């Protein structure tokens, strides 16, 4: 099993791009799920969070296959 996580600091003007990415993933859920299966992913989660007034994306991924968890 492989686990990876990251924190991505967002630029102030990136909200619309993040929203567009989220909407694309939601509209193409079948493809997104097929990709996760291909990667051997058990869990992939993304959260938009705010720390001290700064927006971030926090991500987490756990895969079954050791070399499939991309960082």
mmCIF file as gemmi writes it, N, C-alpha and C atoms, coordinates in Angstrom:
data_model
loop_
_atom_site.group_PDB
_atom_site.id
_atom_site.type_symbol
_atom_site.label_atom_id
_atom_site.label_alt_id
_atom_site.label_comp_id
_atom_site.label_asym_id
_atom_site.label_entity_id
_atom_site.label_seq_id
_atom_site.pdbx_PDB_ins_code
_atom_site.Cartn_x
_atom_site.Cartn_y
_atom_site.Cartn_z
_atom_site.occupancy
_atom_site.B_iso_or_equiv
_atom_site.pdbx_formal_charge
_atom_site.auth_seq_id
_atom_site.auth_asym_id
_atom_site.pdbx_PDB_model_num
ATOM 1 N N . UNK Axp A 1 ? 0.84 -1.171 0 1 0 ? 1 A 1
ATOM 2 C CA . UNK Axp A 1 ? 0 0 0 1 0 ? 1 A 1
ATOM 3 C C . UNK Axp A 1 ? 0.891 1.242 0 1 0 ? 1 A 1
ATOM 4 N N . UNK Axp A 2 ? 0.475 2.25 -0.726 1 0 ? 2 A 1
ATOM 5 C CA . UNK Axp A 2 ? 1.207 3.509 -0.829 1 0 ? 2 A 1
ATOM 6 C C . UNK Axp A 2 ? 0.256 4.647 -0.455 1 0 ? 2 A 1
ATOM 7 N N . UNK Axp A 3 ? 0.777 5.618 0.279 1 0 ? 3 A 1
ATOM 8 C CA . UNK Axp A 3 ? -0.014 6.774 0.691 1 0 ? 3 A 1
ATOM 9 C C . UNK Axp A 3 ? 0.758 8.032 0.331 1 0 ? 3 A 1
ATOM 10 N N . UNK Axp A 4 ? 0.042 9.012 -0.199 1 0 ? 4 A 1
ATOM 11 C CA . UNK Axp A 4 ? 0.655 10.304 -0.509 1 0 ? 4 A 1
ATOM 12 C C . UNK Axp A 4 ? -0.351 11.399 -0.191 1 0 ? 4 A 1
ATOM 13 N N . UNK Axp A 5 ? 0.171 12.56 0.162 1 0 ? 5 A 1
ATOM 14 C CA . UNK Axp A 5 ? -0.682 13.709 0.441 1 0 ? 5 A 1
ATOM 15 C C . UNK Axp A 5 ? 0.091 14.968 0.092 1 0 ? 5 A 1
ATOM 16 N N . UNK Axp A 6 ? -0.631 16.039 -0.115 1 0 ? 6 A 1
ATOM 17 C CA . UNK Axp A 6 ? 0.041 17.293 -0.428 1 0 ? 6 A 1
ATOM 18 C C . UNK Axp A 6 ? -0.84 18.477 -0.132 1 0 ? 6 A 1
ATOM 19 N N . UNK Axp A 7 ? -0.212 19.62 -0.063 1 0 ? 7 A 1
ATOM 20 C CA . UNK Axp A 7 ? -0.892 20.88 0.175 1 0 ? 7 A 1
ATOM 21 C C . UNK Axp A 7 ? -0.441 21.844 -0.913 1 0 ? 7 A 1
ATOM 22 N N . UNK Axp A 8 ? -1.389 22.354 -1.678 1 0 ? 8 A 1
ATOM 23 C CA . UNK Axp A 8 ? -1.09 23.24 -2.794 1 0 ? 8 A 1
ATOM 24 C C . UNK Axp A 8 ? -1.603 24.631 -2.455 1 0 ? 8 A 1
ATOM 25 N N . UNK Axp A 9 ? -0.703 25.598 -2.402 1 0 ? 9 A 1
ATOM 26 C CA . UNK Axp A 9 ? -1.091 26.984 -2.129 1 0 ? 9 A 1
ATOM 27 C C . UNK Axp A 9 ? -1.69 27.573 -3.404 1 0 ? 9 A 1
ATOM 28 N N . UNK Axp A 10 ? -2.901 28.121 -3.277 1 0 ? 10 A 1
ATOM 29 C CA . UNK Axp A 10 ? -3.586 28.667 -4.433 1 0 ? 10 A 1
ATOM 30 C C . UNK Axp A 10 ? -3.303 30.156 -4.594 1 0 ? 10 A 1
ATOM 31 N N . UNK Axp A 11 ? -3.186 30.563 -5.835 1 0 ? 11 A 1
ATOM 32 C CA . UNK Axp A 11 ? -3.059 31.986 -6.131 1 0 ? 11 A 1
ATOM 33 C C . UNK Axp A 11 ? -4.426 32.642 -5.918 1 0 ? 11 A 1
ATOM 34 N N . UNK Axp A 12 ? -4.447 33.909 -5.533 1 0 ? 12 A 1
ATOM 35 C CA . UNK Axp A 12 ? -5.725 34.58 -5.252 1 0 ? 12 A 1
ATOM 36 C C . UNK Axp A 12 ? -6.728 34.51 -6.408 1 0 ? 12 A 1
ATOM 37 N N . UNK Axp A 13 ? -6.284 34.544 -7.639 1 0 ? 13 A 1
ATOM 38 C CA . UNK Axp A 13 ? -7.194 34.559 -8.781 1 0 ? 13 A 1
ATOM 39 C C . UNK Axp A 13 ? -7.553 33.163 -9.29 1 0 ? 13 A 1
ATOM 40 N N . UNK Axp A 14 ? -7.21 32.103 -8.578 1 0 ? 14 A 1
ATOM 41 C CA . UNK Axp A 14 ? -7.395 30.737 -9.083 1 0 ? 14 A 1
ATOM 42 C C . UNK Axp A 14 ? -8.736 30.103 -8.735 1 0 ? 14 A 1
ATOM 43 N N . UNK Axp A 15 ? -9.589 30.775 -7.963 1 0 ? 15 A 1
ATOM 44 C CA . UNK Axp A 15 ? -10.851 30.173 -7.538 1 0 ? 15 A 1
ATOM 45 C C . UNK Axp A 15 ? -11.677 29.666 -8.717 1 0 ? 15 A 1
ATOM 46 N N . UNK Axp A 16 ? -11.801 30.451 -9.775 1 0 ? 16 A 1
ATOM 47 C CA . UNK Axp A 16 ? -12.623 30.026 -10.914 1 0 ? 16 A 1
ATOM 48 C C . UNK Axp A 16 ? -12.022 28.8 -11.61 1 0 ? 16 A 1
ATOM 49 N N . UNK Axp A 17 ? -10.702 28.714 -11.673 1 0 ? 17 A 1
ATOM 50 C CA . UNK Axp A 17 ? -10.058 27.545 -12.29 1 0 ? 17 A 1
ATOM 51 C C . UNK Axp A 17 ? -10.27 26.288 -11.445 1 0 ? 17 A 1
ATOM 52 N N . UNK Axp A 18 ? -10.19 26.434 -10.129 1 0 ? 18 A 1
ATOM 53 C CA . UNK Axp A 18 ? -10.428 25.297 -9.229 1 0 ? 18 A 1
ATOM 54 C C . UNK Axp A 18 ? -11.883 24.842 -9.356 1 0 ? 18 A 1
ATOM 55 N N . UNK Axp A 19 ? -12.805 25.788 -9.401 1 0 ? 19 A 1
ATOM 56 C CA . UNK Axp A 19 ? -14.223 25.447 -9.554 1 0 ? 19 A 1
ATOM 57 C C . UNK Axp A 19 ? -14.471 24.748 -10.893 1 0 ? 19 A 1
ATOM 58 N N . UNK Axp A 20 ? -13.828 25.215 -11.955 1 0 ? 20 A 1
ATOM 59 C CA . UNK Axp A 20 ? -13.968 24.598 -13.275 1 0 ? 20 A 1
ATOM 60 C C . UNK Axp A 20 ? -13.434 23.163 -13.261 1 0 ? 20 A 1
ATOM 61 N N . UNK Axp A 21 ? -12.271 22.959 -12.611 1 0 ? 21 A 1
ATOM 62 C CA . UNK Axp A 21 ? -11.69 21.615 -12.49 1 0 ? 21 A 1
ATOM 63 C C . UNK Axp A 21 ? -12.649 20.684 -11.74 1 0 ? 21 A 1
ATOM 64 N N . UNK Axp A 22 ? -13.209 21.179 -10.619 1 0 ? 22 A 1
ATOM 65 C CA . UNK Axp A 22 ? -14.157 20.377 -9.835 1 0 ? 22 A 1
ATOM 66 C C . UNK Axp A 22 ? -15.371 20.005 -10.684 1 0 ? 22 A 1
ATOM 67 N N . UNK Axp A 23 ? -15.916 20.985 -11.395 1 0 ? 23 A 1
ATOM 68 C CA . UNK Axp A 23 ? -17.09 20.73 -12.229 1 0 ? 23 A 1
ATOM 69 C C . UNK Axp A 23 ? -16.783 19.722 -13.338 1 0 ? 23 A 1
ATOM 70 N N . UNK Axp A 24 ? -15.588 19.813 -13.922 1 0 ? 24 A 1
ATOM 71 C CA . UNK Axp A 24 ? -15.174 18.865 -14.96 1 0 ? 24 A 1
ATOM 72 C C . UNK Axp A 24 ? -15.099 17.458 -14.392 1 0 ? 24 A 1
ATOM 73 N N . UNK Axp A 25 ? -14.499 17.312 -13.219 1 0 ? 25 A 1
ATOM 74 C CA . UNK Axp A 25 ? -14.401 15.988 -12.599 1 0 ? 25 A 1
ATOM 75 C C . UNK Axp A 25 ? -15.786 15.427 -12.292 1 0 ? 25 A 1
ATOM 76 N N . UNK Axp A 26 ? -16.679 16.277 -11.808 1 0 ? 26 A 1
ATOM 77 C CA . UNK Axp A 26 ? -18.036 15.824 -11.508 1 0 ? 26 A 1
ATOM 78 C C . UNK Axp A 26 ? -18.776 15.396 -12.777 1 0 ? 26 A 1
ATOM 79 N N . UNK Axp A 27 ? -18.596 16.145 -13.869 1 0 ? 27 A 1
ATOM 80 C CA . UNK Axp A 27 ? -19.306 15.824 -15.109 1 0 ? 27 A 1
ATOM 81 C C . UNK Axp A 27 ? -18.705 14.605 -15.818 1 0 ? 27 A 1
ATOM 82 N N . UNK Axp A 28 ? -17.457 14.265 -15.492 1 0 ? 28 A 1
ATOM 83 C CA . UNK Axp A 28 ? -16.782 13.126 -16.119 1 0 ? 28 A 1
ATOM 84 C C . UNK Axp A 28 ? -16.458 12.053 -15.072 1 0 ? 28 A 1
ATOM 85 N N . UNK Axp A 29 ? -17.36 11.884 -14.118 1 0 ? 29 A 1
ATOM 86 C CA . UNK Axp A 29 ? -17.132 10.992 -12.98 1 0 ? 29 A 1
ATOM 87 C C . UNK Axp A 29 ? -16.807 9.568 -13.414 1 0 ? 29 A 1
ATOM 88 N N . UNK Axp A 30 ? -17.489 9.071 -14.434 1 0 ? 30 A 1
ATOM 89 C CA . UNK Axp A 30 ? -17.236 7.697 -14.883 1 0 ? 30 A 1
ATOM 90 C C . UNK Axp A 30 ? -15.781 7.526 -15.326 1 0 ? 30 A 1
ATOM 91 N N . UNK Axp A 31 ? -15.265 8.494 -16.094 1 0 ? 31 A 1
ATOM 92 C CA . UNK Axp A 31 ? -13.864 8.455 -16.525 1 0 ? 31 A 1
ATOM 93 C C . UNK Axp A 31 ? -12.913 8.597 -15.347 1 0 ? 31 A 1
ATOM 94 N N . UNK Axp A 32 ? -13.263 9.502 -14.423 1 0 ? 32 A 1
ATOM 95 C CA . UNK Axp A 32 ? -12.414 9.718 -13.249 1 0 ? 32 A 1
ATOM 96 C C . UNK Axp A 32 ? -12.31 8.444 -12.414 1 0 ? 32 A 1
ATOM 97 N N . UNK Axp A 33 ? -13.434 7.765 -12.221 1 0 ? 33 A 1
ATOM 98 C CA . UNK Axp A 33 ? -13.419 6.52 -11.449 1 0 ? 33 A 1
ATOM 99 C C . UNK Axp A 33 ? -12.628 5.431 -12.163 1 0 ? 33 A 1
ATOM 100 N N . UNK Axp A 34 ? -12.742 5.356 -13.485 1 0 ? 34 A 1
ATOM 101 C CA . UNK Axp A 34 ? -11.968 4.364 -14.246 1 0 ? 34 A 1
ATOM 102 C C . UNK Axp A 34 ? -10.47 4.624 -14.091 1 0 ? 34 A 1
ATOM 103 N N . UNK Axp A 35 ? -10.082 5.884 -14.083 1 0 ? 35 A 1
ATOM 104 C CA . UNK Axp A 35 ? -8.672 6.236 -13.892 1 0 ? 35 A 1
ATOM 105 C C . UNK Axp A 35 ? -8.192 5.803 -12.512 1 0 ? 35 A 1
ATOM 106 N N . UNK Axp A 36 ? -9.012 6.025 -11.494 1 0 ? 36 A 1
ATOM 107 C CA . UNK Axp A 36 ? -8.64 5.615 -10.142 1 0 ? 36 A 1
ATOM 108 C C . UNK Axp A 36 ? -8.466 4.1 -10.055 1 0 ? 36 A 1
ATOM 109 N N . UNK Axp A 37 ? -9.36 3.36 -10.687 1 0 ? 37 A 1
ATOM 110 C CA . UNK Axp A 37 ? -9.246 1.894 -10.699 1 0 ? 37 A 1
ATOM 111 C C . UNK Axp A 37 ? -7.949 1.495 -11.381 1 0 ? 37 A 1
ATOM 112 N N . UNK Axp A 38 ? -7.65 2.109 -12.518 1 0 ? 38 A 1
ATOM 113 C CA . UNK Axp A 38 ? -6.415 1.817 -13.254 1 0 ? 38 A 1
ATOM 114 C C . UNK Axp A 38 ? -5.177 2.112 -12.397 1 0 ? 38 A 1
ATOM 115 N N . UNK Axp A 39 ? -5.24 3.16 -11.588 1 0 ? 39 A 1
ATOM 116 C CA . UNK Axp A 39 ? -4.122 3.532 -10.715 1 0 ? 39 A 1
ATOM 117 C C . UNK Axp A 39 ? -4.044 2.653 -9.464 1 0 ? 39 A 1
ATOM 118 N N . UNK Axp A 40 ? -5.05 1.812 -9.256 1 0 ? 40 A 1
ATOM 119 C CA . UNK Axp A 40 ? -5.079 0.993 -8.057 1 0 ? 40 A 1
ATOM 120 C C . UNK Axp A 40 ? -5.459 1.782 -6.821 1 0 ? 40 A 1
ATOM 121 N N . UNK Axp A 41 ? -6.129 2.905 -7.02 1 0 ? 41 A 1
ATOM 122 C CA . UNK Axp A 41 ? -6.462 3.782 -5.894 1 0 ? 41 A 1
ATOM 123 C C . UNK Axp A 41 ? -7.618 3.212 -5.074 1 0 ? 41 A 1
ATOM 124 N N . UNK Axp A 42 ? -7.45 3.257 -3.769 1 0 ? 42 A 1
ATOM 125 C CA . UNK Axp A 42 ? -8.544 2.96 -2.85 1 0 ? 42 A 1
ATOM 126 C C . UNK Axp A 42 ? -9.28 4.238 -2.492 1 0 ? 42 A 1
ATOM 127 N N . UNK Axp A 43 ? -8.519 5.302 -2.283 1 0 ? 43 A 1
ATOM 128 C CA . UNK Axp A 43 ? -9.084 6.591 -1.866 1 0 ? 43 A 1
ATOM 129 C C . UNK Axp A 43 ? -8.305 7.711 -2.549 1 0 ? 43 A 1
ATOM 130 N N . UNK Axp A 44 ? -9.019 8.702 -3.061 1 0 ? 44 A 1
ATOM 131 C CA . UNK Axp A 44 ? -8.406 9.962 -3.471 1 0 ? 44 A 1
ATOM 132 C C . UNK Axp A 44 ? -9.367 11.052 -3.045 1 0 ? 44 A 1
ATOM 133 N N . UNK Axp A 45 ? -8.878 11.995 -2.269 1 0 ? 45 A 1
ATOM 134 C CA . UNK Axp A 45 ? -9.71 13.069 -1.745 1 0 ? 45 A 1
ATOM 135 C C . UNK Axp A 45 ? -9.027 14.406 -1.967 1 0 ? 45 A 1
ATOM 136 N N . UNK Axp A 46 ? -9.833 15.417 -2.276 1 0 ? 46 A 1
ATOM 137 C CA . UNK Axp A 46 ? -9.351 16.784 -2.446 1 0 ? 46 A 1
ATOM 138 C C . UNK Axp A 46 ? -10.242 17.696 -1.621 1 0 ? 46 A 1
ATOM 139 N N . UNK Axp A 47 ? -9.626 18.621 -0.914 1 0 ? 47 A 1
ATOM 140 C CA . UNK Axp A 47 ? -10.362 19.575 -0.097 1 0 ? 47 A 1
ATOM 141 C C . UNK Axp A 47 ? -9.818 20.973 -0.342 1 0 ? 47 A 1
ATOM 142 N N . UNK Axp A 48 ? -10.716 21.938 -0.425 1 0 ? 48 A 1
ATOM 143 C CA . UNK Axp A 48 ? -10.289 23.336 -0.471 1 0 ? 48 A 1
ATOM 144 C C . UNK Axp A 48 ? -10.361 23.832 0.973 1 0 ? 48 A 1
ATOM 145 N N . UNK Axp A 49 ? -9.231 24.305 1.493 1 0 ? 49 A 1
ATOM 146 C CA . UNK Axp A 49 ? -9.172 24.761 2.878 1 0 ? 49 A 1
ATOM 147 C C . UNK Axp A 49 ? -8.558 26.158 2.93 1 0 ? 49 A 1
ATOM 148 N N . UNK Axp A 50 ? -8.754 26.814 4.061 1 0 ? 50 A 1
ATOM 149 C CA . UNK Axp A 50 ? -8.184 28.133 4.277 1 0 ? 50 A 1
ATOM 150 C C . UNK Axp A 50 ? -7.358 28.076 5.557 1 0 ? 50 A 1
ATOM 151 N N . UNK Axp A 51 ? -6.112 28.529 5.481 1 0 ? 51 A 1
ATOM 152 C CA . UNK Axp A 51 ? -5.215 28.598 6.637 1 0 ? 51 A 1
ATOM 153 C C . UNK Axp A 51 ? -4.713 30.023 6.74 1 0 ? 51 A 1
ATOM 154 N N . UNK Axp A 52 ? -5.033 30.651 7.842 1 0 ? 52 A 1
ATOM 155 C CA . UNK Axp A 52 ? -4.617 32.041 8.081 1 0 ? 52 A 1
ATOM 156 C C . UNK Axp A 52 ? -4.937 32.941 6.885 1 0 ? 52 A 1
ATOM 157 N N . UNK Axp A 53 ? -6.133 32.797 6.34 1 0 ? 53 A 1
ATOM 158 C CA . UNK Axp A 53 ? -6.593 33.634 5.252 1 0 ? 53 A 1
ATOM 159 C C . UNK Axp A 53 ? -6.128 33.231 3.862 1 0 ? 53 A 1
ATOM 160 N N . UNK Axp A 54 ? -5.296 32.21 3.761 1 0 ? 54 A 1
ATOM 161 C CA . UNK Axp A 54 ? -4.765 31.748 2.475 1 0 ? 54 A 1
ATOM 162 C C . UNK Axp A 54 ? -5.496 30.477 2.046 1 0 ? 54 A 1
ATOM 163 N N . UNK Axp A 55 ? -5.913 30.427 0.765 1 0 ? 55 A 1
ATOM 164 C CA . UNK Axp A 55 ? -6.594 29.247 0.23 1 0 ? 55 A 1
ATOM 165 C C . UNK Axp A 55 ? -5.584 28.205 -0.24 1 0 ? 55 A 1
ATOM 166 N N . UNK Axp A 56 ? -5.931 26.926 0.028 1 0 ? 56 A 1
ATOM 167 C CA . UNK Axp A 56 ? -5.097 25.791 -0.353 1 0 ? 56 A 1
ATOM 168 C C . UNK Axp A 56 ? -5.991 24.668 -0.864 1 0 ? 56 A 1
ATOM 169 N N . UNK Axp A 57 ? -5.398 23.776 -1.653 1 0 ? 57 A 1
ATOM 170 C CA . UNK Axp A 57 ? -5.994 22.475 -1.937 1 0 ? 57 A 1
ATOM 171 C C . UNK Axp A 57 ? -5.188 21.453 -1.154 1 0 ? 57 A 1
ATOM 172 N N . UNK Axp A 58 ? -5.88 20.644 -0.384 1 0 ? 58 A 1
ATOM 173 C CA . UNK Axp A 58 ? -5.267 19.551 0.373 1 0 ? 58 A 1
ATOM 174 C C . UNK Axp A 58 ? -5.711 18.267 -0.306 1 0 ? 58 A 1
ATOM 175 N N . UNK Axp A 59 ? -4.745 17.41 -0.676 1 0 ? 59 A 1
ATOM 176 C CA . UNK Axp A 59 ? -5.104 16.152 -1.332 1 0 ? 59 A 1
ATOM 177 C C . UNK Axp A 59 ? -4.49 14.964 -0.602 1 0 ? 59 A 1
ATOM 178 N N . UNK Axp A 60 ? -5.161 13.825 -0.769 1 0 ? 60 A 1
ATOM 179 C CA . UNK Axp A 60 ? -4.74 12.582 -0.129 1 0 ? 60 A 1
ATOM 180 C C . UNK Axp A 60 ? -5.063 11.446 -1.095 1 0 ? 60 A 1
ATOM 181 N N . UNK Axp A 61 ? -4.137 10.502 -1.225 1 0 ? 61 A 1
ATOM 182 C CA . UNK Axp A 61 ? -4.368 9.342 -2.08 1 0 ? 61 A 1
ATOM 183 C C . UNK Axp A 61 ? -3.764 8.097 -1.435 1 0 ? 61 A 1
ATOM 184 N N . UNK Axp A 62 ? -4.529 7.02 -1.453 1 0 ? 62 A 1
ATOM 185 C CA . UNK Axp A 62 ? -4.033 5.724 -0.969 1 0 ? 62 A 1
ATOM 186 C C . UNK Axp A 62 ? -4.263 4.714 -2.081 1 0 ? 62 A 1
ATOM 187 N N . UNK Axp A 63 ? -3.2 4.005 -2.464 1 0 ? 63 A 1
ATOM 188 C CA . UNK Axp A 63 ? -3.3 3.018 -3.53 1 0 ? 63 A 1
ATOM 189 C C . UNK Axp A 63 ? -2.94 1.628 -3.003 1 0 ? 63 A 1
ATOM 190 N N . UNK Axp A 64 ? -3.416 0.644 -3.703 1 0 ? 64 A 1
ATOM 191 C CA . UNK Axp A 64 ? -3.083 -0.736 -3.381 1 0 ? 64 A 1
ATOM 192 C C . UNK Axp A 64 ? -1.706 -1.099 -3.924 1 0 ? 64 A 1
ATOM 193 N N . UNK Axp A 65 ? -1.398 -0.546 -5.084 1 0 ? 65 A 1
ATOM 194 C CA . UNK Axp A 65 ? -0.14 -0.871 -5.749 1 0 ? 65 A 1
ATOM 195 C C . UNK Axp A 65 ? 0.936 0.12 -5.362 1 0 ? 65 A 1
ATOM 196 N N . UNK Axp A 66 ? 2.039 -0.375 -4.906 1 0 ? 66 A 1
ATOM 197 C CA . UNK Axp A 66 ? 3.088 0.435 -4.333 1 0 ? 66 A 1
ATOM 198 C C . UNK Axp A 66 ? 3.591 1.562 -5.225 1 0 ? 66 A 1
ATOM 199 N N . UNK Axp A 67 ? 3.797 1.314 -6.495 1 0 ? 67 A 1
ATOM 200 C CA . UNK Axp A 67 ? 4.406 2.322 -7.359 1 0 ? 67 A 1
ATOM 201 C C . UNK Axp A 67 ? 3.375 3.178 -8.098 1 0 ? 67 A 1
ATOM 202 N N . UNK Axp A 68 ? 2.095 3.062 -7.789 1 0 ? 68 A 1
ATOM 203 C CA . UNK Axp A 68 ? 1.066 3.777 -8.529 1 0 ? 68 A 1
ATOM 204 C C . UNK Axp A 68 ? 0.677 5.12 -7.911 1 0 ? 68 A 1
ATOM 205 N N . UNK Axp A 69 ? 1.08 5.393 -6.716 1 0 ? 69 A 1
ATOM 206 C CA . UNK Axp A 69 ? 0.688 6.635 -6.047 1 0 ? 69 A 1
ATOM 207 C C . UNK Axp A 69 ? 1.599 7.755 -6.526 1 0 ? 69 A 1
ATOM 208 N N . UNK Axp A 70 ? 1.077 8.592 -7.405 1 0 ? 70 A 1
ATOM 209 C CA . UNK Axp A 70 ? 1.869 9.653 -8.027 1 0 ? 70 A 1
ATOM 210 C C . UNK Axp A 70 ? 1.913 10.886 -7.128 1 0 ? 70 A 1
ATOM 211 N N . UNK Axp A 71 ? 3.087 11.423 -6.991 1 0 ? 71 A 1
ATOM 212 C CA . UNK Axp A 71 ? 3.242 12.622 -6.166 1 0 ? 71 A 1
ATOM 213 C C . UNK Axp A 71 ? 3.561 13.789 -7.068 1 0 ? 71 A 1
